[in-house]
Amino acid sequence: MKRVLFLLMITMMAGSAMAQPKARRQQQQQQKQAQKQQATAQNQGLSQRARLMYPTSLDMPEDVVWRRDLYREISLEEEANSGLYYPVEPIDKQMNLFTYVFKLALNNYIPIYEYRLDGNESFSDSSKVAMKTLLDNYHIFYETRDGKLRVENSDIPSAEVKMYYLKESAYYDQSNAQFRRKVMALCPVMMREDDFGGEAAKYPLFWVKYTDLEPFLSRQTVQASNLNNAATMTLEDFFTMNSYKGKIYKAGNRMGQTASRPQFGEFNQTNADEAAKKEQAKIEAELLAFERGMFGHTPQRDSLDSIAKIQPEKEKTSKKSSRSGRDSTAKKKKSKSSTDSGSTSSARISVRRQRH
């Protein structure tokens, strides 16, 4: 009996010893599979970023000798910016800018950063915003499936995003003596009306760093003309070529701050619009004057250009002299012919008189 019990115990111990490695093997296989899926997702993200093989936008060097930071309001109701708004809801693979940015942030391809009360951007890790927090704050309907957030296209508030805050830097690149403008950040602004039907309130949602967004913009196109529907360009080219239009609402100052100036109408209430327009025109004129005065921006003139400029003037003077000579010759001939005709007419009269 003891021998039978001893054999049973040995058999049970052997079974448990064989079962334990099998469970460990299954656990290891699950861990490897999870690691493989994570690596595949990372590789897909890297491959999407690596698709930008021929960049059209240059990064701004850190050691530039001159730079001006500007903030613009890009209204999507203007014709130049309307391509960023349509289609409001995705049609096949075509979608507007906000829907595209929203989906990238929802799938953790790009980080988003909070819009602070002072309006300044901060791209530190502490300023990052979780997508779930954004959805809860602005009452955007979502579902959670398999640990991931899901938002239907009809629930994305792309129709309400009718404006963007855009930060751009105008700088002088001394390495190649060029004046350039570079988009640095984007902030979608949601225009939401209240229940009483008053003026729509502005709700800046989040900041997006343009360098994070740029590799994905080459995959989406935008209408380049209202007259030719076949004329399209990528979103990357749209921002690289500075095809957007918007008024300046804020500019950097020498105090290291980016608070709005009183001239922009945020602090003074009297004649705010006129003051803002004057200040915007002043800054635009300063940028244009600086750009035109940059060495390397305006085309250099050489001796051939001066010769080409002088030759038309010589041709004009020669033409004028030839015309004046022709006119004087014609006048002389005319006067001579008139005198000759006068003499012949008098002779004829005298001859006729002699005949009679």
C-alpha positions as CSV (number, residue, x, y, z in Angstrom):
1,M,0.0,0.0,0.0
2,K,2.8,2.3,0.9
3,R,4.5,1.5,-2.4
4,V,1.3,2.4,-4.3
5,L,1.0,5.7,-2.5
6,F,4.7,6.4,-3.2
7,L,4.2,5.7,-6.9
8,L,1.2,8.0,-7.0
9,M,3.1,10.8,-5.4
10,I,5.9,10.5,-7.8
11,T,3.5,10.5,-10.7
12,M,1.8,13.7,-9.5
13,M,5.1,15.4,-8.9
14,A,6.2,14.5,-12.4
15,G,2.9,15.8,-13.9
16,S,3.2,19.1,-12.0
17,A,6.9,19.4,-13.1
18,M,5.8,18.9,-16.7
19,A,2.9,21.3,-16.4
20,Q,4.9,24.1,-14.9
21,P,7.3,24.5,-17.8
22,K,4.4,24.3,-20.2
23,A,2.7,27.2,-18.4
24,R,5.9,29.2,-18.4
25,R,6.3,28.5,-22.1
26,Q,2.8,29.8,-22.8
27,Q,3.5,32.9,-20.7
28,Q,6.8,33.5,-22.5
29,Q,5.0,33.1,-25.9
30,Q,2.4,35.6,-24.9
31,Q,5.1,38.1,-23.8
32,K,7.0,37.6,-27.1
33,Q,3.8,38.1,-29.1
34,A,3.0,41.3,-27.2
35,Q,6.5,42.6,-27.7
36,K,6.3,41.7,-31.4
37,Q,3.0,43.6,-31.8
38,Q,4.5,46.6,-30.0
39,A,7.6,46.5,-32.2
40,T,5.4,46.2,-35.3
41,A,3.4,49.2,-34.3
42,Q,6.6,51.2,-33.7
43,N,8.0,50.1,-37.0
44,Q,4.8,51.2,-38.8
45,G,5.1,54.6,-37.1
46,L,8.7,54.9,-38.1
47,S,8.0,53.8,-41.7
48,Q,5.3,56.5,-41.9
49,R,7.8,59.1,-40.7
50,A,10.5,57.7,-43.1
51,R,8.2,58.2,-46.1
52,L,9.4,61.8,-46.3
53,M,12.4,61.0,-48.4
54,Y,12.7,64.4,-50.2
55,P,11.8,67.1,-47.7
56,T,10.7,70.5,-49.1
57,S,10.9,72.3,-45.8
58,L,14.2,73.1,-44.0
59,D,14.7,73.2,-40.3
60,M,15.5,76.5,-38.8
61,P,19.1,76.6,-37.5
62,E,19.6,77.3,-33.8
63,D,22.3,79.9,-34.4
64,V,20.4,82.4,-36.6
65,V,21.5,86.0,-36.3
66,W,18.0,87.4,-36.7
67,R,14.5,86.0,-36.0
68,R,11.0,87.3,-35.5
69,D,8.3,85.2,-33.9
70,L,4.7,85.9,-35.0
71,Y,1.3,84.5,-34.2
72,R,-1.5,84.5,-36.8
73,E,-5.2,83.8,-36.8
74,I,-5.9,81.6,-39.8
75,S,-9.6,81.9,-40.5
76,L,-10.9,79.0,-42.6
77,E,-13.7,81.2,-43.9
78,E,-11.2,83.0,-46.1
79,E,-10.8,81.7,-49.6
80,A,-7.0,81.1,-49.3
81,N,-7.5,78.9,-46.3
82,S,-10.8,77.2,-47.2
83,G,-9.0,74.1,-48.4
84,L,-8.1,73.2,-44.8
85,Y,-11.8,73.1,-43.9
86,Y,-13.3,70.9,-46.6
87,P,-14.5,68.2,-46.6
88,V,-16.0,68.6,-43.1
89,E,-16.6,64.8,-42.8
90,P,-14.1,62.3,-44.3
91,I,-14.9,61.1,-47.8
92,D,-13.0,57.9,-48.5
93,K,-9.4,58.9,-47.7
94,Q,-9.9,62.6,-48.1
95,M,-10.3,64.6,-44.9
96,N,-9.7,68.1,-43.6
97,L,-6.8,69.2,-41.5
98,F,-8.4,68.9,-38.1
99,T,-9.8,65.4,-38.7
100,Y,-6.4,64.3,-39.8
101,V,-4.6,65.8,-36.8
102,F,-7.3,64.5,-34.5
103,K,-6.9,60.9,-35.8
104,L,-3.1,61.1,-35.5
105,A,-3.3,62.2,-31.9
106,L,-6.0,59.6,-31.1
107,N,-3.7,56.8,-32.4
108,N,-0.7,58.2,-30.5
109,Y,1.3,59.1,-33.6
110,I,1.8,62.7,-32.4
111,P,1.7,64.3,-29.0
112,I,-0.5,67.2,-28.2
113,Y,0.2,70.0,-25.7
114,E,-2.0,72.1,-23.5
115,Y,-3.1,75.6,-24.5
116,R,-2.2,77.8,-21.5
117,L,-4.2,80.8,-20.3
118,D,-1.4,83.2,-21.4
119,G,-1.6,81.8,-25.0
120,N,2.0,80.7,-25.0
121,E,3.0,77.3,-26.1
122,S,5.1,74.8,-24.1
123,F,6.4,71.6,-25.6
124,S,7.8,70.0,-22.4
125,D,6.7,66.6,-21.1
126,S,4.7,68.2,-18.3
127,S,2.6,70.1,-20.9
128,K,1.4,67.0,-22.7
129,V,-2.3,66.4,-22.7
130,A,-3.9,62.9,-22.6
131,M,-6.4,62.4,-25.4
132,K,-9.0,61.1,-22.9
133,T,-8.7,64.3,-20.9
134,L,-9.4,66.4,-24.1
135,L,-12.4,64.3,-25.0
136,D,-13.9,64.6,-21.6
137,N,-13.2,68.4,-21.3
138,Y,-15.0,69.2,-24.6
139,H,-17.7,66.5,-24.3
140,I,-16.7,64.6,-27.4
141,F,-18.3,61.2,-27.5
142,Y,-15.9,58.2,-27.5
143,E,-15.9,54.5,-26.8
144,T,-13.2,52.2,-25.3
145,R,-12.5,49.0,-27.2
146,D,-9.6,46.7,-26.3
147,G,-8.1,49.4,-24.2
148,K,-8.1,51.9,-27.1
149,L,-10.2,55.0,-27.6
150,R,-12.6,55.0,-30.6
151,V,-14.3,58.1,-32.0
152,E,-16.6,57.9,-35.0
153,N,-16.2,60.4,-37.8
154,S,-19.5,62.0,-37.1
155,D,-18.5,62.7,-33.5
156,I,-15.3,64.5,-34.5
157,P,-16.0,68.3,-34.1
158,S,-14.3,69.2,-37.4
159,A,-17.3,71.4,-38.4
160,E,-16.8,73.6,-35.4
161,V,-13.0,74.1,-35.9
162,K,-13.1,77.2,-38.1
163,M,-9.9,78.8,-37.1
164,Y,-6.2,78.0,-36.3
165,Y,-3.6,79.8,-34.2
166,L,-0.4,79.5,-36.1
167,K,3.1,80.4,-34.9
168,E,5.7,81.2,-37.5
169,S,9.3,82.4,-37.3
170,A,10.7,84.7,-39.9
171,Y,14.5,84.4,-39.8
172,Y,17.7,85.2,-41.7
173,D,19.8,82.2,-42.4
174,Q,23.4,83.5,-42.6
175,S,24.7,80.1,-43.8
176,N,23.2,80.7,-47.3
177,A,22.2,84.4,-47.0
178,Q,18.4,83.7,-47.3
179,F,15.3,85.0,-45.6
180,R,12.8,82.3,-44.7
181,R,9.6,81.8,-42.9
182,K,9.0,78.6,-41.0
183,V,5.8,77.3,-39.3
184,M,6.6,76.3,-35.8
185,A,3.2,75.2,-34.2
186,L,-0.5,74.9,-34.8
187,C,-3.5,75.2,-32.5
188,P,-7.0,74.3,-33.7
189,V,-9.7,76.7,-32.4
190,M,-13.2,75.5,-31.9
191,M,-16.0,78.0,-32.5
192,R,-18.9,77.0,-30.4
193,E,-22.2,78.9,-30.0
194,D,-24.1,79.1,-26.7
195,D,-27.7,78.1,-26.2
196,F,-28.9,81.6,-26.5
197,G,-27.6,82.0,-30.1
198,G,-25.0,84.7,-29.3
199,E,-21.6,85.2,-30.9
200,A,-19.6,82.0,-31.1
201,A,-16.9,81.6,-28.4
202,K,-13.4,80.6,-29.1
203,Y,-12.0,77.4,-27.5
204,P,-8.3,76.8,-28.4
205,L,-8.0,73.0,-28.1
206,F,-4.3,72.1,-28.0
207,W,-0.9,72.9,-29.5
208,V,0.8,70.7,-32.0
209,K,4.5,70.9,-32.8
210,Y,4.9,71.3,-36.5
211,T,8.0,69.1,-36.7
212,D,6.0,66.2,-35.2
213,L,3.2,66.8,-37.7
214,E,5.2,67.6,-40.8
215,P,6.2,64.0,-41.8
216,F,2.5,63.0,-42.1
217,L,1.3,66.1,-44.0
218,S,2.8,64.8,-47.3
219,R,0.1,62.1,-47.4
220,Q,-2.9,64.4,-47.5
221,T,-3.7,66.8,-50.4
222,V,-5.6,70.1,-50.4
223,Q,-7.4,72.0,-53.2
224,A,-5.1,74.6,-54.7
225,S,-7.6,76.4,-56.8
226,N,-11.4,77.1,-57.0
227,L,-11.3,77.3,-60.8
228,N,-9.4,74.1,-61.4
229,N,-10.4,71.1,-59.3
230,A,-7.5,69.0,-60.6
231,A,-5.0,71.5,-59.1
232,T,-3.9,70.0,-55.7
233,M,-1.0,70.2,-53.4
234,T,0.0,68.4,-50.2
235,L,-0.6,69.9,-46.8
236,E,3.1,70.0,-46.3
237,D,3.6,72.1,-49.5
238,F,0.7,74.4,-48.4
239,F,2.5,75.3,-45.2
240,T,6.1,75.2,-46.6
241,M,5.1,77.7,-49.4
242,N,3.3,79.9,-46.8
243,S,0.1,79.7,-48.9
244,Y,-2.0,80.5,-45.8
245,K,-3.3,84.0,-45.0
246,G,-4.0,85.4,-41.5
247,K,-3.7,88.5,-39.5
248,I,-1.1,88.9,-36.8
249,Y,-2.5,88.9,-33.3
250,K,0.7,88.6,-31.3
251,A,4.4,89.1,-31.6
252,G,7.5,88.3,-29.5
253,N,9.3,91.1,-27.7
254,R,12.7,91.6,-26.3
255,M,11.6,90.8,-22.7
256,G,11.6,87.1,-23.6
257,Q,7.9,87.1,-23.4
258,T,5.3,86.6,-26.1
259,A,2.4,88.6,-24.5
260,S,0.3,90.7,-26.9
261,R,1.1,94.3,-27.3
262,P,-1.5,96.9,-26.2
263,Q,-1.6,98.1,-29.8
264,F,-3.3,94.9,-30.9
265,G,-6.4,95.9,-29.1
266,E,-6.5,93.3,-26.3
267,F,-5.9,95.9,-23.5
268,N,-7.2,99.2,-24.9
269,Q,-10.9,99.1,-25.9
270,T,-11.0,102.4,-27.8
271,N,-10.4,102.1,-31.5
272,A,-9.1,98.6,-30.9
273,D,-9.7,97.4,-34.5
274,E,-8.0,100.4,-36.0
275,A,-5.0,100.0,-33.7
276,A,-4.7,96.4,-34.4
277,K,-4.8,96.9,-38.2
278,K,-2.1,99.6,-38.0
279,E,0.1,97.4,-35.9
280,Q,-0.3,94.5,-38.2
281,A,0.5,96.6,-41.2
282,K,3.5,98.0,-39.5
283,I,4.9,94.6,-38.7
284,E,4.2,93.3,-42.2
285,A,6.0,96.4,-43.7
286,E,9.0,95.8,-41.4
287,L,9.2,92.2,-42.5
288,L,8.9,93.1,-46.1
289,A,11.5,95.8,-45.9
290,F,13.9,93.4,-44.1
291,E,13.3,90.7,-46.6
292,R,14.0,93.0,-49.6
293,G,17.1,94.3,-48.0
294,M,18.6,90.9,-47.4
295,F,21.7,90.1,-49.5
296,G,20.9,87.1,-51.6
297,H,17.2,87.7,-51.6
298,T,17.0,90.4,-54.3
299,P,18.5,89.3,-57.6
300,Q,22.0,90.7,-58.2
301,R,22.5,92.9,-61.2
302,D,25.6,92.4,-63.5
303,S,27.0,94.1,-66.5
304,L,24.7,92.2,-68.9
305,D,21.7,93.6,-67.0
306,S,23.0,97.1,-67.3
307,I,23.7,96.6,-71.0
308,A,20.2,95.2,-71.5
309,K,18.8,98.2,-69.7
310,I,20.8,100.7,-71.7
311,Q,20.1,99.1,-75.1
312,P,16.3,99.8,-75.1
313,E,17.0,103.4,-74.2
314,K,19.4,103.7,-77.1
315,E,16.9,102.1,-79.4
316,K,14.3,104.5,-78.2
317,T,16.5,107.5,-78.8
318,S,17.6,106.2,-82.2
319,K,14.0,105.6,-83.1
320,K,13.1,109.1,-82.0
321,S,15.9,110.6,-84.0
322,S,15.0,108.6,-87.1
323,R,11.4,109.6,-86.7
324,S,12.3,113.2,-86.3
325,G,14.6,113.0,-89.4
326,R,11.9,111.4,-91.4
327,D,9.4,114.0,-90.3
328,S,11.8,116.8,-91.2
329,T,12.5,115.2,-94.6
330,A,8.8,114.7,-95.2
331,K,8.2,118.3,-94.3
332,K,10.9,119.5,-96.7
333,K,9.6,117.4,-99.5
334,K,6.1,118.6,-98.8
335,S,7.2,122.2,-98.8
336,K,9.3,121.7,-101.9
337,S,6.4,120.0,-103.7
338,S,4.1,122.9,-102.7
339,T,6.5,125.5,-104.1
340,D,6.9,123.5,-107.2
341,S,3.2,123.1,-107.6
342,G,2.8,126.8,-107.0
343,S,5.3,127.7,-109.7
344,T,3.8,125.4,-112.2
345,S,0.4,126.7,-111.5
346,S,1.5,130.3,-112.1
347,A,3.2,129.3,-115.3
348,R,0.2,127.6,-116.6
349,I,-1.9,130.6,-115.9
350,S,0.6,132.9,-117.7
351,V,0.8,130.5,-120.7
352,R,-3.0,130.4,-121.0
353,R,-3.0,134.1,-120.9
354,Q,-0.4,134.2,-123.6
355,R,-2.5,131.9,-125.7
356,H,-5.5,134.1,-125.4
